[in-house]
Amino acid sequence: MKGDREKYIQMGFSDYISKPIDDDELVEKLNNFLGD
């Protein structure tokens, strides 16, 4: 939903992915957290 990401970031989440999950987006975000 529009605005969900901002809401969760404001609550202290590091990031947010909405459903349905895009595989490429998930891998990109995991790489950012875990390092390349």
DSSP file (Angstrom, degrees, kcal/mol; ACC not computed):
  #  RESIDUE AA STRUCTURE BP1 BP2  ACC     N-H-->O    O-->H-N    N-H-->O    O-->H-N    TCO  KAPPA ALPHA  PHI   PSI    X-CA   Y-CA   Z-CA
    1    1 A M    >         0   0    0      0, 0.0     3,-1.8     0, 0.0     4,-0.5   0.000 360.0 360.0 360.0 149.2    0.0    0.0    0.0
    2    2 A K  T 3   +     0   0    0      1,-0.2     0, 0.0     2,-0.1     0, 0.0  -0.442 360.0  18.5 -64.8 130.2    1.1    3.5   -0.7
    3    3 A G  T 3> S+     0   0    0     -2,-0.2     4,-2.0     4,-0.0    -1,-0.2   0.256  90.7 109.5  93.9 -12.4    2.7    5.0    2.4
    4    4 A D  H <> S+     0   0    0     -3,-1.8     4,-2.6     1,-0.2     5,-0.3   0.930  76.0  52.9 -62.5 -45.3    3.4    1.7    4.1
    5    5 A R  H  > S+     0   0    0     -4,-0.5     4,-2.6     1,-0.2     5,-0.2   0.936 110.7  46.6 -56.5 -48.7    7.2    1.9    3.6
    6    6 A E  H  > S+     0   0    0      1,-0.2     4,-2.3     2,-0.2    -1,-0.2   0.890 111.3  52.8 -61.4 -40.0    7.4    5.4    5.2
    7    7 A K  H  X S+     0   0    0     -4,-2.0     4,-1.3     1,-0.2    -1,-0.2   0.931 113.0  42.7 -62.0 -46.6    5.2    4.3    8.1
    8    8 A Y  H  <>S+     0   0    0     -4,-2.6     5,-2.4     2,-0.2     4,-0.4   0.867 112.1  52.9 -72.4 -35.9    7.4    1.3    8.9
    9    9 A I  H ><5S+     0   0    0     -4,-2.6     3,-1.3    -5,-0.3    -1,-0.2   0.919 109.1  51.1 -61.8 -42.5   10.7    3.2    8.4
   10   10 A Q  H 3<5S+     0   0    0     -4,-2.3    -1,-0.2     1,-0.3    -2,-0.2   0.818 104.6  57.6 -64.2 -30.8    9.4    5.8   10.9
   11   11 A M  T 3<5S-     0   0    0     -4,-1.3    -1,-0.3    -5,-0.2    -2,-0.2   0.567 130.2 -94.0 -77.0  -8.3    8.6    3.0   13.3
   12   12 A G  T < 5S+     0   0    0     -3,-1.3    -3,-0.2    -4,-0.4    -2,-0.1   0.433  75.6 144.8 112.1   0.0   12.2    2.0   13.2
   13   13 A F      < -     0   0    0     -5,-2.4    -1,-0.3     1,-0.1     3,-0.1  -0.401  49.0-137.3 -67.3 149.7   12.3   -0.7   10.6
   14   14 A S  S    S-     0   0    0      1,-0.2     2,-0.3    -2,-0.1    -1,-0.1   0.832  76.9 -24.0 -76.0 -33.6   15.5   -0.8    8.5
   15   15 A D        -     0   0    0     -7,-0.1     2,-0.3     2,-0.0    -1,-0.2  -0.941  59.8-133.7-164.7-179.9   13.6   -1.3    5.2
   16   16 A Y        -     0   0    0     -2,-0.3     2,-0.4    -3,-0.1   -11,-0.1  -0.989   8.7-170.6-152.2 135.7   10.3   -2.6    3.8
   17   17 A I        -     0   0    0     -2,-0.3     2,-0.2   -12,-0.0     4,-0.1  -0.999  19.3-145.8-127.5 128.5    9.3   -4.9    1.0
   18   18 A S        -     0   0    0     -2,-0.4     4,-0.3     2,-0.1    -2,-0.0  -0.543  34.1 -68.6 -90.7 159.2    5.6   -5.2    0.1
   19   19 A K  S    S+     0   0    0     -2,-0.2     2,-0.1     2,-0.1    -1,-0.1  -0.617 111.4  52.4 -83.3 149.6    3.9   -8.4   -1.2
   20   20 A P  S    S-     0   0    0      0, 0.0     2,-0.3     0, 0.0    -2,-0.1   0.591  92.9-137.5 -69.3 143.4    4.1   -9.8   -3.8
   21   21 A I        -     0   0    0     -2,-0.1     2,-0.5    -4,-0.1    -2,-0.1  -0.540   4.8-139.5 -77.4 130.0    7.8   -9.9   -3.2
   22   22 A D     >  -     0   0    0     -2,-0.3     4,-2.4    -4,-0.3     5,-0.2  -0.796   9.8-142.9 -87.2 123.5   10.0   -9.2   -6.3
   23   23 A D  H  > S+     0   0    0     -2,-0.5     4,-2.5     1,-0.2     5,-0.2   0.889  99.1  49.8 -56.0 -44.4   13.0  -11.6   -6.2
   24   24 A D  H  > S+     0   0    0      1,-0.2     4,-2.3     2,-0.2    -1,-0.2   0.895 111.0  49.2 -64.2 -40.3   15.4   -9.0   -7.6
   25   25 A E  H  > S+     0   0    0      2,-0.2     4,-2.4     1,-0.2    -1,-0.2   0.908 111.1  50.4 -65.0 -41.7   14.4   -6.4   -5.0
   26   26 A L  H  X S+     0   0    0     -4,-2.4     4,-2.6     2,-0.2    -2,-0.2   0.934 111.6  47.1 -61.8 -47.1   14.7   -9.0   -2.2
   27   27 A V  H  X S+     0   0    0     -4,-2.5     4,-2.5     1,-0.2    -1,-0.2   0.907 111.8  51.5 -62.0 -42.1   18.2  -10.0   -3.3
   28   28 A E  H  X S+     0   0    0     -4,-2.3     4,-1.8     2,-0.2    -1,-0.2   0.923 112.3  45.3 -60.8 -45.3   19.2   -6.3   -3.7
   29   29 A K  H  X S+     0   0    0     -4,-2.4     4,-1.8     2,-0.2    -2,-0.2   0.895 112.5  50.9 -68.5 -39.5   18.0   -5.5   -0.1
   30   30 A L  H  X S+     0   0    0     -4,-2.6     4,-2.9     1,-0.2     5,-0.3   0.914 109.0  51.7 -62.8 -41.9   19.7   -8.6    1.3
   31   31 A N  H  X S+     0   0    0     -4,-2.5     4,-2.2     1,-0.2    -1,-0.2   0.883 107.1  54.0 -61.3 -38.0   23.0   -7.7   -0.3
   32   32 A N  H  < S+     0   0    0     -4,-1.8    -1,-0.2     1,-0.2    -2,-0.2   0.890 115.5  38.8 -63.0 -39.2   22.7   -4.2    1.2
   33   33 A F  H  < S+     0   0    0     -4,-1.8    -2,-0.2     1,-0.2    -1,-0.2   0.862 126.3  34.6 -79.6 -36.7   22.3   -5.6    4.7
   34   34 A L  H  < S-     0   0    0     -4,-2.9    -2,-0.2    -5,-0.2    -3,-0.2   0.618 110.9-115.7 -94.6 -14.1   24.8   -8.5    4.4
   35   35 A G     <        0   0    0     -4,-2.2    -1,-0.1    -5,-0.3    -2,-0.1   0.042 360.0 360.0  88.7 154.5   27.3   -6.9    2.1
   36   36 A D              0   0    0     -4,-0.1    -1,-0.1    -3,-0.1    -4,-0.1   0.489 360.0 360.0 -75.0 360.0   28.2   -8.0   -1.4
